[in-house]
Amino acid sequence: MDAYVNGAIAMPPVEHDVLALAINERLDELAPPRAPYSEEFTELGGAPDESGGKW
């Protein structure tokens, strides 16, 4: 997870969504903002490219 968060590797959308779900459940207990799911993340231009996880 550290490598993904720091942009060193890419994560498949389903794994990204599991991570986003866990983060969002915790944030629901605290306060917004929420972590985006892969579809929202891609629309924001934050998804790693196909060549190896570069942003």
mmCIF entry with sequence, helices, sheets and N, C-alpha, C, O atoms, coordinates in Angstrom:
data_MODEL
# 
_entry.id   MODEL 
# 
_entity.id                         1 
_entity.type                       polymer 
_entity.pdbx_number_of_molecules   1 
# 
_entity_poly.entity_id                      1 
_entity_poly.type                           'polypeptide(L)' 
_entity_poly.nstd_linkage                   no 
_entity_poly.nstd_monomer                   no 
_entity_poly.pdbx_seq_one_letter_code       MDAYVNGAIAMPPVEHDVLALAINERLDELAPPRAPYSEEFTELGGAPDESGGKW 
_entity_poly.pdbx_seq_one_letter_code_can   MDAYVNGAIAMPPVEHDVLALAINERLDELAPPRAPYSEEFTELGGAPDESGGKW 
_entity_poly.pdbx_strand_id                 A 
# 
loop_
_entity_poly_seq.entity_id 
_entity_poly_seq.num 
_entity_poly_seq.mon_id 
_entity_poly_seq.hetero 
1 1  MET n 
1 2  ASP n 
1 3  ALA n 
1 4  TYR n 
1 5  VAL n 
1 6  ASN n 
1 7  GLY n 
1 8  ALA n 
1 9  ILE n 
1 10 ALA n 
1 11 MET n 
1 12 PRO n 
1 13 PRO n 
1 14 VAL n 
1 15 GLU n 
1 16 HIS n 
1 17 ASP n 
1 18 VAL n 
1 19 LEU n 
1 20 ALA n 
1 21 LEU n 
1 22 ALA n 
1 23 ILE n 
1 24 ASN n 
1 25 GLU n 
1 26 ARG n 
1 27 LEU n 
1 28 ASP n 
1 29 GLU n 
1 30 LEU n 
1 31 ALA n 
1 32 PRO n 
1 33 PRO n 
1 34 ARG n 
1 35 ALA n 
1 36 PRO n 
1 37 TYR n 
1 38 SER n 
1 39 GLU n 
1 40 GLU n 
1 41 PHE n 
1 42 THR n 
1 43 GLU n 
1 44 LEU n 
1 45 GLY n 
1 46 GLY n 
1 47 ALA n 
1 48 PRO n 
1 49 ASP n 
1 50 GLU n 
1 51 SER n 
1 52 GLY n 
1 53 GLY n 
1 54 LYS n 
1 55 TRP n 
# 
_struct_asym.id          A 
_struct_asym.entity_id   1 
# 
loop_
_struct_conf.conf_type_id 
_struct_conf.id 
_struct_conf.pdbx_PDB_helix_id 
_struct_conf.beg_label_comp_id 
_struct_conf.beg_label_asym_id 
_struct_conf.beg_label_seq_id 
_struct_conf.pdbx_beg_PDB_ins_code 
_struct_conf.end_label_comp_id 
_struct_conf.end_label_asym_id 
_struct_conf.end_label_seq_id 
_struct_conf.pdbx_end_PDB_ins_code 
_struct_conf.beg_auth_comp_id 
_struct_conf.beg_auth_asym_id 
_struct_conf.beg_auth_seq_id 
_struct_conf.end_auth_comp_id 
_struct_conf.end_auth_asym_id 
_struct_conf.end_auth_seq_id 
_struct_conf.pdbx_PDB_helix_class 
_struct_conf.details 
_struct_conf.pdbx_PDB_helix_length 
HELX_P HELX_P1 AA1 ASP A 2  ? VAL A 5  ? ASP A 2  VAL A 5  1 ? 4  
HELX_P HELX_P2 AA2 PRO A 13 ? LEU A 30 ? PRO A 13 LEU A 30 1 ? 18 
HELX_P HELX_P3 AA3 SER A 38 ? GLU A 43 ? SER A 38 GLU A 43 1 ? 6  
# 
_struct_conf_type.id          HELX_P 
_struct_conf_type.criteria    ? 
_struct_conf_type.reference   ? 
# 
loop_
_atom_site.group_PDB 
_atom_site.id 
_atom_site.type_symbol 
_atom_site.label_atom_id 
_atom_site.label_alt_id 
_atom_site.label_comp_id 
_atom_site.label_asym_id 
_atom_site.label_entity_id 
_atom_site.label_seq_id 
_atom_site.pdbx_PDB_ins_code 
_atom_site.Cartn_x 
_atom_site.Cartn_y 
_atom_site.Cartn_z 
_atom_site.occupancy 
_atom_site.B_iso_or_equiv 
_atom_site.pdbx_formal_charge 
_atom_site.auth_seq_id 
_atom_site.auth_comp_id 
_atom_site.auth_asym_id 
_atom_site.auth_atom_id 
_atom_site.pdbx_PDB_model_num 
ATOM 1   N N  . MET A 1 1  ? 0.823   -1.172 0.000   1.00 0.00 ? 1  MET A N  1 
ATOM 2   C CA . MET A 1 1  ? 0.000   0.000  0.000   1.00 0.00 ? 1  MET A CA 1 
ATOM 3   C C  . MET A 1 1  ? 0.881   1.255  0.000   1.00 0.00 ? 1  MET A C  1 
ATOM 4   O O  . MET A 1 1  ? 0.539   2.250  -0.639  1.00 0.00 ? 1  MET A O  1 
ATOM 5   N N  . ASP A 1 2  ? 1.986   1.213  0.695   1.00 0.00 ? 2  ASP A N  1 
ATOM 6   C CA . ASP A 1 2  ? 2.902   2.353  0.724   1.00 0.00 ? 2  ASP A CA 1 
ATOM 7   C C  . ASP A 1 2  ? 3.389   2.696  -0.678  1.00 0.00 ? 2  ASP A C  1 
ATOM 8   O O  . ASP A 1 2  ? 3.413   3.866  -1.061  1.00 0.00 ? 2  ASP A O  1 
ATOM 9   N N  . ALA A 1 3  ? 3.779   1.673  -1.449  1.00 0.00 ? 3  ALA A N  1 
ATOM 10  C CA . ALA A 1 3  ? 4.259   1.911  -2.812  1.00 0.00 ? 3  ALA A CA 1 
ATOM 11  C C  . ALA A 1 3  ? 3.163   2.505  -3.685  1.00 0.00 ? 3  ALA A C  1 
ATOM 12  O O  . ALA A 1 3  ? 3.434   3.382  -4.505  1.00 0.00 ? 3  ALA A O  1 
ATOM 13  N N  . TYR A 1 4  ? 1.937   2.042  -3.521  1.00 0.00 ? 4  TYR A N  1 
ATOM 14  C CA . TYR A 1 4  ? 0.812   2.572  -4.303  1.00 0.00 ? 4  TYR A CA 1 
ATOM 15  C C  . TYR A 1 4  ? 0.550   4.034  -3.943  1.00 0.00 ? 4  TYR A C  1 
ATOM 16  O O  . TYR A 1 4  ? 0.415   4.882  -4.825  1.00 0.00 ? 4  TYR A O  1 
ATOM 17  N N  . VAL A 1 5  ? 0.480   4.318  -2.658  1.00 0.00 ? 5  VAL A N  1 
ATOM 18  C CA . VAL A 1 5  ? 0.211   5.679  -2.208  1.00 0.00 ? 5  VAL A CA 1 
ATOM 19  C C  . VAL A 1 5  ? 1.297   6.641  -2.678  1.00 0.00 ? 5  VAL A C  1 
ATOM 20  O O  . VAL A 1 5  ? 1.022   7.809  -2.952  1.00 0.00 ? 5  VAL A O  1 
ATOM 21  N N  . ASN A 1 6  ? 2.516   6.155  -2.770  1.00 0.00 ? 6  ASN A N  1 
ATOM 22  C CA . ASN A 1 6  ? 3.634   6.996  -3.190  1.00 0.00 ? 6  ASN A CA 1 
ATOM 23  C C  . ASN A 1 6  ? 3.884   6.957  -4.697  1.00 0.00 ? 6  ASN A C  1 
ATOM 24  O O  . ASN A 1 6  ? 4.872   7.513  -5.176  1.00 0.00 ? 6  ASN A O  1 
ATOM 25  N N  . GLY A 1 7  ? 2.991   6.301  -5.447  1.00 0.00 ? 7  GLY A N  1 
ATOM 26  C CA . GLY A 1 7  ? 3.069   6.308  -6.896  1.00 0.00 ? 7  GLY A CA 1 
ATOM 27  C C  . GLY A 1 7  ? 4.091   5.381  -7.511  1.00 0.00 ? 7  GLY A C  1 
ATOM 28  O O  . GLY A 1 7  ? 4.393   5.508  -8.698  1.00 0.00 ? 7  GLY A O  1 
ATOM 29  N N  . ALA A 1 8  ? 4.636   4.450  -6.741  1.00 0.00 ? 8  ALA A N  1 
ATOM 30  C CA . ALA A 1 8  ? 5.656   3.546  -7.260  1.00 0.00 ? 8  ALA A CA 1 
ATOM 31  C C  . ALA A 1 8  ? 5.065   2.377  -8.040  1.00 0.00 ? 8  ALA A C  1 
ATOM 32  O O  . ALA A 1 8  ? 5.738   1.815  -8.903  1.00 0.00 ? 8  ALA A O  1 
ATOM 33  N N  . ILE A 1 9  ? 3.829   2.003  -7.755  1.00 0.00 ? 9  ILE A N  1 
ATOM 34  C CA . ILE A 1 9  ? 3.175   0.899  -8.450  1.00 0.00 ? 9  ILE A CA 1 
ATOM 35  C C  . ILE A 1 9  ? 1.728   1.279  -8.762  1.00 0.00 ? 9  ILE A C  1 
ATOM 36  O O  . ILE A 1 9  ? 1.155   2.188  -8.160  1.00 0.00 ? 9  ILE A O  1 
ATOM 37  N N  . ALA A 1 10 ? 1.163   0.556  -9.720  1.00 0.00 ? 10 ALA A N  1 
ATOM 38  C CA . ALA A 1 10 ? -0.250  0.710  -10.046 1.00 0.00 ? 10 ALA A CA 1 
ATOM 39  C C  . ALA A 1 10 ? -1.043  -0.324 -9.250  1.00 0.00 ? 10 ALA A C  1 
ATOM 40  O O  . ALA A 1 10 ? -0.496  -1.336 -8.812  1.00 0.00 ? 10 ALA A O  1 
ATOM 41  N N  . MET A 1 11 ? -2.321  -0.063 -9.070  1.00 0.00 ? 11 MET A N  1 
ATOM 42  C CA . MET A 1 11 ? -3.190  -0.994 -8.353  1.00 0.00 ? 11 MET A CA 1 
ATOM 43  C C  . MET A 1 11 ? -4.416  -1.236 -9.227  1.00 0.00 ? 11 MET A C  1 
ATOM 44  O O  . MET A 1 11 ? -5.000  -0.280 -9.737  1.00 0.00 ? 11 MET A O  1 
ATOM 45  N N  . PRO A 1 12 ? -4.820  -2.493 -9.412  1.00 0.00 ? 12 PRO A N  1 
ATOM 46  C CA . PRO A 1 12 ? -6.024  -2.766 -10.188 1.00 0.00 ? 12 PRO A CA 1 
ATOM 47  C C  . PRO A 1 12 ? -7.235  -2.054 -9.578  1.00 0.00 ? 12 PRO A C  1 
ATOM 48  O O  . PRO A 1 12 ? -7.292  -1.857 -8.364  1.00 0.00 ? 12 PRO A O  1 
ATOM 49  N N  . PRO A 1 13 ? -8.201  -1.670 -10.416 1.00 0.00 ? 13 PRO A N  1 
ATOM 50  C CA . PRO A 1 13 ? -9.371  -0.933 -9.907  1.00 0.00 ? 13 PRO A CA 1 
ATOM 51  C C  . PRO A 1 13 ? -10.080 -1.622 -8.737  1.00 0.00 ? 13 PRO A C  1 
ATOM 52  O O  . PRO A 1 13 ? -10.515 -0.942 -7.807  1.00 0.00 ? 13 PRO A O  1 
ATOM 53  N N  . VAL A 1 14 ? -10.206 -2.934 -8.759  1.00 0.00 ? 14 VAL A N  1 
ATOM 54  C CA . VAL A 1 14 ? -10.911 -3.620 -7.668  1.00 0.00 ? 14 VAL A CA 1 
ATOM 55  C C  . VAL A 1 14 ? -10.144 -3.475 -6.349  1.00 0.00 ? 14 VAL A C  1 
ATOM 56  O O  . VAL A 1 14 ? -10.759 -3.299 -5.297  1.00 0.00 ? 14 VAL A O  1 
ATOM 57  N N  . GLU A 1 15 ? -8.823  -3.546 -6.393  1.00 0.00 ? 15 GLU A N  1 
ATOM 58  C CA . GLU A 1 15 ? -8.029  -3.369 -5.176  1.00 0.00 ? 15 GLU A CA 1 
ATOM 59  C C  . GLU A 1 15 ? -8.083  -1.920 -4.700  1.00 0.00 ? 15 GLU A C  1 
ATOM 60  O O  . GLU A 1 15 ? -8.144  -1.656 -3.500  1.00 0.00 ? 15 GLU A O  1 
ATOM 61  N N  . HIS A 1 16 ? -8.059  -0.986 -5.648  1.00 0.00 ? 16 HIS A N  1 
ATOM 62  C CA . HIS A 1 16 ? -8.205  0.433  -5.305  1.00 0.00 ? 16 HIS A CA 1 
ATOM 63  C C  . HIS A 1 16 ? -9.538  0.653  -4.590  1.00 0.00 ? 16 HIS A C  1 
ATOM 64  O O  . HIS A 1 16 ? -9.607  1.376  -3.595  1.00 0.00 ? 16 HIS A O  1 
ATOM 65  N N  . ASP A 1 17 ? -10.598 0.020  -5.109  1.00 0.00 ? 17 ASP A N  1 
ATOM 66  C CA . ASP A 1 17 ? -11.922 0.199  -4.518  1.00 0.00 ? 17 ASP A CA 1 
ATOM 67  C C  . ASP A 1 17 ? -12.014 -0.397 -3.109  1.00 0.00 ? 17 ASP A C  1 
ATOM 68  O O  . ASP A 1 17 ? -12.689 0.168  -2.248  1.00 0.00 ? 17 ASP A O  1 
ATOM 69  N N  . VAL A 1 18 ? -11.354 -1.516 -2.864  1.00 0.00 ? 18 VAL A N  1 
ATOM 70  C CA . VAL A 1 18 ? -11.330 -2.102 -1.522  1.00 0.00 ? 18 VAL A CA 1 
ATOM 71  C C  . VAL A 1 18 ? -10.632 -1.152 -0.556  1.00 0.00 ? 18 VAL A C  1 
ATOM 72  O O  . VAL A 1 18 ? -11.096 -0.936 0.563   1.00 0.00 ? 18 VAL A O  1 
ATOM 73  N N  . LEU A 1 19 ? -9.516  -0.589 -1.001  1.00 0.00 ? 19 LEU A N  1 
ATOM 74  C CA . LEU A 1 19 ? -8.797  0.382  -0.175  1.00 0.00 ? 19 LEU A CA 1 
ATOM 75  C C  . LEU A 1 19 ? -9.652  1.621  0.067   1.00 0.00 ? 19 LEU A C  1 
ATOM 76  O O  . LEU A 1 19 ? -9.729  2.110  1.194   1.00 0.00 ? 19 LEU A O  1 
ATOM 77  N N  . ALA A 1 20 ? -10.295 2.135  -0.985  1.00 0.00 ? 20 ALA A N  1 
ATOM 78  C CA . ALA A 1 20 ? -11.161 3.309  -0.840  1.00 0.00 ? 20 ALA A CA 1 
ATOM 79  C C  . ALA A 1 20 ? -12.317 3.022  0.113   1.00 0.00 ? 20 ALA A C  1 
ATOM 80  O O  . ALA A 1 20 ? -12.682 3.880  0.917   1.00 0.00 ? 20 ALA A O  1 
ATOM 81  N N  . LEU A 1 21 ? -12.893 1.835  0.034   1.00 0.00 ? 21 LEU A N  1 
ATOM 82  C CA . LEU A 1 21 ? -13.989 1.462  0.936   1.00 0.00 ? 21 LEU A CA 1 
ATOM 83  C C  . LEU A 1 21 ? -13.527 1.492  2.386   1.00 0.00 ? 21 LEU A C  1 
ATOM 84  O O  . LEU A 1 21 ? -14.210 2.047  3.247   1.00 0.00 ? 21 LEU A O  1 
ATOM 85  N N  . ALA A 1 22 ? -12.370 0.897  2.659   1.00 0.00 ? 22 ALA A N  1 
ATOM 86  C CA . ALA A 1 22 ? -11.849 0.878  4.034   1.00 0.00 ? 22 ALA A CA 1 
ATOM 87  C C  . ALA A 1 22 ? -11.587 2.295  4.536   1.00 0.00 ? 22 ALA A C  1 
ATOM 88  O O  . ALA A 1 22 ? -11.934 2.635  5.667   1.00 0.00 ? 22 ALA A O  1 
ATOM 89  N N  . ILE A 1 23 ? -10.972 3.116  3.688   1.00 0.00 ? 23 ILE A N  1 
ATOM 90  C CA . ILE A 1 23 ? -10.707 4.497  4.082   1.00 0.00 ? 23 ILE A CA 1 
ATOM 91  C C  . ILE A 1 23 ? -12.008 5.252  4.313   1.00 0.00 ? 23 ILE A C  1 
ATOM 92  O O  . ILE A 1 23 ? -12.146 5.975  5.300   1.00 0.00 ? 23 ILE A O  1 
ATOM 93  N N  . ASN A 1 24 ? -12.970 5.082  3.396   1.00 0.00 ? 24 ASN A N  1 
ATOM 94  C CA . ASN A 1 24 ? -14.243 5.792  3.522   1.00 0.00 ? 24 ASN A CA 1 
ATOM 95  C C  . ASN A 1 24 ? -15.021 5.381  4.761   1.00 0.00 ? 24 ASN A C  1 
ATOM 96  O O  . ASN A 1 24 ? -15.667 6.215  5.394   1.00 0.00 ? 24 ASN A O  1 
ATOM 97  N N  . GLU A 1 25 ? -14.965 4.105  5.110   1.00 0.00 ? 25 GLU A N  1 
ATOM 98  C CA . GLU A 1 25 ? -15.646 3.666  6.338   1.00 0.00 ? 25 GLU A CA 1 
ATOM 99  C C  . GLU A 1 25 ? -15.043 4.356  7.554   1.00 0.00 ? 25 GLU A C  1 
ATOM 100 O O  . GLU A 1 25 ? -15.764 4.762  8.466   1.00 0.00 ? 25 GLU A O  1 
ATOM 101 N N  . ARG A 1 26 ? -13.732 4.487  7.564   1.00 0.00 ? 26 ARG A N  1 
ATOM 102 C CA . ARG A 1 26 ? -13.083 5.186  8.678   1.00 0.00 ? 26 ARG A CA 1 
ATOM 103 C C  . ARG A 1 26 ? -13.406 6.680  8.654   1.00 0.00 ? 26 ARG A C  1 
ATOM 104 O O  . ARG A 1 26 ? -13.680 7.278  9.694   1.00 0.00 ? 26 ARG A O  1 
ATOM 105 N N  . LEU A 1 27 ? -13.372 7.275  7.469   1.00 0.00 ? 27 LEU A N  1 
ATOM 106 C CA . LEU A 1 27 ? -13.684 8.699  7.356   1.00 0.00 ? 27 LEU A CA 1 
ATOM 107 C C  . LEU A 1 27 ? -15.134 8.995  7.733   1.00 0.00 ? 27 LEU A C  1 
ATOM 108 O O  . LEU A 1 27 ? -15.431 10.065 8.264   1.00 0.00 ? 27 LEU A O  1 
ATOM 109 N N  . ASP A 1 28 ? -16.036 8.055  7.463   1.00 0.00 ? 28 ASP A N  1 
ATOM 110 C CA . ASP A 1 28 ? -17.430 8.238  7.873   1.00 0.00 ? 28 ASP A CA 1 
ATOM 111 C C  . ASP A 1 28 ? -17.527 8.408  9.385   1.00 0.00 ? 28 ASP A C  1 
ATOM 112 O O  . ASP A 1 28 ? -18.414 9.097  9.889   1.00 0.00 ? 28 ASP A O  1 
ATOM 113 N N  . GLU A 1 29 ? -16.610 7.776  10.095  1.00 0.00 ? 29 GLU A N  1 
ATOM 114 C CA . GLU A 1 29 ? -16.580 7.897  11.549  1.00 0.00 ? 29 GLU A CA 1 
ATOM 115 C C  . GLU A 1 29 ? -16.004 9.244  11.986  1.00 0.00 ? 29 GLU A C  1 
ATOM 116 O O  . GLU A 1 29 ? -16.289 9.716  13.087  1.00 0.00 ? 29 GLU A O  1 
ATOM 117 N N  . LEU A 1 30 ? -15.202 9.855  11.132  1.00 0.00 ? 30 LEU A N  1 
ATOM 118 C CA . LEU A 1 30 ? -14.525 11.108 11.468  1.00 0.00 ? 30 LEU A CA 1 
ATOM 119 C C  . LEU A 1 30 ? -15.225 12.293 10.814  1.00 0.00 ? 30 LEU A C  1 
ATOM 120 O O  . LEU A 1 30 ? -16.013 12.990 11.453  1.00 0.00 ? 30 LEU A O  1 
ATOM 121 N N  . ALA A 1 31 ? -14.931 12.515 9.537   1.00 0.00 ? 31 ALA A N  1 
ATOM 122 C CA . ALA A 1 31 ? -15.511 13.630 8.782   1.00 0.00 ? 31 ALA A CA 1 
ATOM 123 C C  . ALA A 1 31 ? -15.047 13.548 7.332   1.00 0.00 ? 31 ALA A C  1 
ATOM 124 O O  . ALA A 1 31 ? -14.047 12.888 7.048   1.00 0.00 ? 31 ALA A O  1 
ATOM 125 N N  . PRO A 1 32 ? -15.756 14.210 6.401   1.00 0.00 ? 32 PRO A N  1 
ATOM 126 C CA . PRO A 1 32 ? -15.295 14.248 5.011   1.00 0.00 ? 32 PRO A CA 1 
ATOM 127 C C  . PRO A 1 32 ? -13.955 14.964 4.922   1.00 0.00 ? 32 PRO A C  1 
ATOM 128 O O  . PRO A 1 32 ? -13.586 15.604 5.907   1.00 0.00 ? 32 PRO A O  1 
ATOM 129 N N  . PRO A 1 33 ? -13.216 14.917 3.868   1.00 0.00 ? 33 PRO A N  1 
ATOM 130 C CA . PRO A 1 33 ? -13.551 14.415 2.538   1.00 0.00 ? 33 PRO A CA 1 
ATOM 131 C C  . PRO A 1 33 ? -13.386 12.908 2.435   1.00 0.00 ? 33 PRO A C  1 
ATOM 132 O O  . PRO A 1 33 ? -12.766 12.283 3.295   1.00 0.00 ? 33 PRO A O  1 
ATOM 133 N N  . ARG A 1 34 ? -13.938 12.334 1.392   1.00 0.00 ? 34 ARG A N  1 
ATOM 134 C CA . ARG A 1 34 ? -13.885 10.900 1.170   1.00 0.00 ? 34 ARG A CA 1 
ATOM 135 C C  . ARG A 1 34 ? -12.862 10.558 0.095   1.00 0.00 ? 34 ARG A C  1 
ATOM 136 O O  . ARG A 1 34 ? -12.583 11.369 -0.789  1.00 0.00 ? 34 ARG A O  1 
ATOM 137 N N  . ALA A 1 35 ? -12.304 9.350  0.177   1.00 0.00 ? 35 ALA A N  1 
ATOM 138 C CA . ALA A 1 35 ? -11.383 8.858  -0.850  1.00 0.00 ? 35 ALA A CA 1 
ATOM 139 C C  . ALA A 1 35 ? -12.192 8.462  -2.083  1.00 0.00 ? 35 ALA A C  1 
ATOM 140 O O  . ALA A 1 35 ? -13.222 7.801  -1.950  1.00 0.00 ? 35 ALA A O  1 
ATOM 141 N N  . PRO A 1 36 ? -11.747 8.852  -3.285  1.00 0.00 ? 36 PRO A N  1 
ATOM 142 C CA . PRO A 1 36 ? -12.500 8.524  -4.491  1.00 0.00 ? 36 PRO A CA 1 
ATOM 143 C C  . PRO A 1 36 ? -12.331 7.059  -4.889  1.00 0.00 ? 36 PRO A C  1 
ATOM 144 O O  . PRO A 1 36 ? -11.265 6.472  -4.702  1.00 0.00 ? 36 PRO A O  1 
ATOM 145 N N  . TYR A 1 37 ? -13.408 6.475  -5.444  1.00 0.00 ? 37 TYR A N  1 
ATOM 146 C CA . TYR A 1 37 ? -13.327 5.144  -6.031  1.00 0.00 ? 37 TYR A CA 1 
ATOM 147 C C  . TYR A 1 37 ? -12.642 5.262  -7.389  1.00 0.00 ? 37 TYR A C  1 
ATOM 148 O O  . TYR A 1 37 ? -12.488 6.370  -7.903  1.00 0.00 ? 37 TYR A O  1 
ATOM 149 N N  . SER A 1 38 ? -12.230 4.140  -7.980  1.00 0.00 ? 38 SER A N  1 
ATOM 150 C CA . SER A 1 38 ? -11.407 4.168  -9.191  1.00 0.00 ? 38 SER A CA 1 
ATOM 151 C C  . SER A 1 38 ? -12.054 4.960  -10.324 1.00 0.00 ? 38 SER A C  1 
ATOM 152 O O  . SER A 1 38 ? -11.351 5.680  -11.032 1.00 0.00 ? 38 SER A O  1 
ATOM 153 N N  . GLU A 1 39 ? -13.361 4.853  -10.519 1.00 0.00 ? 39 GLU A N  1 
ATOM 154 C CA . GLU A 1 39 ? -14.028 5.599  -11.592 1.00 0.00 ? 39 GLU A CA 1 
ATOM 155 C C  . GLU A 1 39 ? -13.910 7.103  -11.356 1.00 0.00 ? 39 GLU A C  1 
ATOM 156 O O  . GLU A 1 39 ? -13.597 7.847  -12.286 1.00 0.00 ? 39 GLU A O  1 
ATOM 157 N N  . GLU A 1 40 ? -14.152 7.555  -10.144 1.00 0.00 ? 40 GLU A N  1 
ATOM 158 C CA . GLU A 1 40 ? -14.027 8.967  -9.808  1.00 0.00 ? 40 GLU A CA 1 
ATOM 159 C C  . GLU A 1 40 ? -12.569 9.402  -9.897  1.00 0.00 ? 40 GLU A C  1 
ATOM 160 O O  . GLU A 1 40 ? -12.270 10.499 -10.367 1.00 0.00 ? 40 GLU A O  1 
ATOM 161 N N  . PHE A 1 41 ? -11.673 8.544  -9.446  1.00 0.00 ? 41 PHE A N  1 
ATOM 162 C CA . PHE A 1 41 ? -10.238 8.833  -9.419  1.00 0.00 ? 41 PHE A CA 1 
ATOM 163 C C  . PHE A 1 41 ? -9.730  9.062  -10.840 1.00 0.00 ? 41 PHE A C  1 
ATOM 164 O O  . PHE A 1 41 ? -8.972  9.999  -11.088 1.00 0.00 ? 41 PHE A O  1 
ATOM 165 N N  . THR A 1 42 ? -10.148 8.205  -11.771 1.00 0.00 ? 42 THR A N  1 
ATOM 166 C CA . THR A 1 42 ? -9.755  8.330  -13.169 1.00 0.00 ? 42 THR A CA 1 
ATOM 167 C C  . THR A 1 42 ? -10.290 9.630  -13.752 1.00 0.00 ? 42 THR A C  1 
ATOM 168 O O  . THR A 1 42 ? -9.576  10.315 -14.484 1.00 0.00 ? 42 THR A O  1 
ATOM 169 N N  . GLU A 1 43 ? -11.529 9.978  -13.441 1.00 0.00 ? 43 GLU A N  1 
ATOM 170 C CA . GLU A 1 43 ? -12.122 11.210 -13.945 1.00 0.00 ? 43 GLU A CA 1 
ATOM 171 C C  . GLU A 1 43 ? -11.381 12.440 -13.437 1.00 0.00 ? 43 GLU A C  1 
ATOM 172 O O  . GLU A 1 43 ? -11.362 13.470 -14.111 1.00 0.00 ? 43 GLU A O  1 
ATOM 173 N N  . LEU A 1 44 ? -10.774 12.347 -12.261 1.00 0.00 ? 44 LEU A N  1 
ATOM 174 C CA . LEU A 1 44 ? -10.024 13.458 -11.691 1.00 0.00 ? 44 LEU A CA 1 
ATOM 175 C C  . LEU A 1 44 ? -8.607  13.552 -12.257 1.00 0.00 ? 44 LEU A C  1 
ATOM 176 O O  . LEU A 1 44 ? -7.872  14.496 -11.968 1.00 0.00 ? 44 LEU A O  1 
ATOM 177 N N  . GLY A 1 45 ? -8.235  12.551 -13.071 1.00 0.00 ? 45 GLY A N  1 
ATOM 178 C CA . GLY A 1 45 ? -6.900  12.561 -13.663 1.00 0.00 ? 45 GLY A CA 1 
ATOM 179 C C  . GLY A 1 45 ? -5.832  12.073 -12.722 1.00 0.00 ? 45 GLY A C  1 
ATOM 180 O O  . GLY A 1 45 ? -4.656  12.376 -12.922 1.00 0.00 ? 45 GLY A O  1 
ATOM 181 N N  . GLY A 1 46 ? -6.206  11.315 -11.685 1.00 0.00 ? 46 GLY A N  1 
ATOM 182 C CA . GLY A 1 46 ? -5.225  10.878 -10.712 1.00 0.00 ? 46 GLY A CA 1 
ATOM 183 C C  . GLY A 1 46 ? -4.765  9.451  -10.856 1.00 0.00 ? 46 GLY A C  1 
ATOM 184 O O  . GLY A 1 46 ? -3.953  8.981  -10.059 1.00 0.00 ? 46 GLY A O  1 
ATOM 185 N N  . ALA A 1 47 ? -5.269  8.744  -11.862 1.00 0.00 ? 47 ALA A N  1 
ATOM 186 C CA . ALA A 1 47 ? -4.910  7.337  -12.001 1.00 0.00 ? 47 ALA A CA 1 
ATOM 187 C C  . ALA A 1 47 ? -3.523  7.184  -12.591 1.00 0.00 ? 47 ALA A C  1 
ATOM 188 O O  . ALA A 1 47 ? -3.125  7.965  -13.456 1.00 0.00 ? 47 ALA A O  1 
ATOM 189 N N  . PRO A 1 48 ? -2.780  6.182  -12.132 1.00 0.00 ? 48 PRO A N  1 
ATOM 190 C CA . PRO A 1 48 ? -1.473  5.914  -12.718 1.00 0.00 ? 48 PRO A CA 1 
ATOM 191 C C  . PRO A 1 48 ? -1.629  5.488  -14.171 1.00 0.00 ? 48 PRO A C  1 
ATOM 192 O O  . PRO A 1 48 ? -2.670  4.956  -14.557 1.00 0.00 ? 48 PRO A O  1 
ATOM 193 N N  . ASP A 1 49 ? -0.596  5.722  -14.976 1.00 0.00 ? 49 ASP A N  1 
ATOM 194 C CA . ASP A 1 49 ? -0.691  5.283  -16.364 1.00 0.00 ? 49 ASP A CA 1 
ATOM 195 C C  . ASP A 1 49 ? -0.444  3.788  -16.455 1.00 0.00 ? 49 ASP A C  1 
ATOM 196 O O  . ASP A 1 49 ? -0.071  3.158  -15.464 1.00 0.00 ? 49 ASP A O  1 
ATOM 197 N N  . GLU A 1 50 ? -0.647  3.215  -17.627 1.00 0.00 ? 50 GLU A N  1 
ATOM 198 C CA . GLU A 1 50 ? -0.545  1.784  -17.833 1.00 0.00 ? 50 GLU A CA 1 
ATOM 199 C C  . GLU A 1 50 ? 0.899   1.274  -17.799 1.00 0.00 ? 50 GLU A C  1 
ATOM 200 O O  . GLU A 1 50 ? 1.108   0.066  -17.682 1.00 0.00 ? 50 GLU A O  1 
ATOM 201 N N  . SER A 1 51 ? 1.896   2.149  -17.895 1.00 0.00 ? 51 SER A N  1 
ATOM 202 C CA . SER A 1 51 ? 3.265   1.714  -18.073 1.00 0.00 ? 51 SER A CA 1 
ATOM 203 C C  . SER A 1 51 ? 4.018   1.428  -16.779 1.00 0.00 ? 51 SER A C  1 
ATOM 204 O O  . SER A 1 51 ? 5.208   1.114  -16.826 1.00 0.00 ? 51 SER A O  1 
ATOM 205 N N  . GLY A 1 52 ? 3.374   1.525  -15.651 1.00 0.00 ? 52 GLY A N  1 
ATOM 206 C CA . GLY A 1 52 ? 4.125   1.169  -14.460 1.00 0.00 ? 52 GLY A CA 1 
ATOM 207 C C  . GLY A 1 52 ? 3.834   2.015  -13.251 1.00 0.00 ? 52 GLY A C  1 
ATOM 208 O O  . GLY A 1 52 ? 4.638   2.044  -12.319 1.00 0.00 ? 52 GLY A O  1 
ATOM 209 N N  . GLY A 1 53 ? 2.737   2.692  -13.231 1.00 0.00 ? 53 GLY A N  1 
ATOM 210 C CA . GLY A 1 53 ? 2.344   3.364  -12.026 1.00 0.00 ? 53 GLY A CA 1 
ATOM 211 C C  . GLY A 1 53 ? 2.770   4.807  -11.888 1.00 0.00 ? 53 GLY A C  1 
ATOM 212 O O  . GLY A 1 53 ? 2.659   5.374  -10.801 1.00 0.00 ? 53 GLY A O  1 
ATOM 213 N N  . LYS A 1 54 ? 3.252   5.418  -12.947 1.00 0.00 ? 54 LYS A N  1 
ATOM 214 C CA . LYS A 1 54 ? 3.614   6.833  -12.834 1.00 0.00 ? 54 LYS A CA 1 
ATOM 215 C C  . LYS A 1 54 ? 2.365   7.674  -12.891 1.00 0.00 ? 54 LYS A C  1 
ATOM 216 O O  . LYS A 1 54 ? 1.401   7.312  -13.565 1.00 0.00 ? 54 LYS A O  1 
ATOM 217 N N  . TRP A 1 55 ? 2.367   8.769  -12.207 1.00 0.00 ? 55 TRP A N  1 
ATOM 218 C CA . TRP A 1 55 ? 1.183   9.642  -12.155 1.00 0.00 ? 55 TRP A CA 1 
ATOM 219 C C  . TRP A 1 55 ? 1.160   10.572 -13.306 1.00 0.00 ? 55 TRP A C  1 
ATOM 220 O O  . TRP A 1 55 ? 0.239   11.379 -13.428 1.00 0.00 ? 55 TRP A O  1 
# 
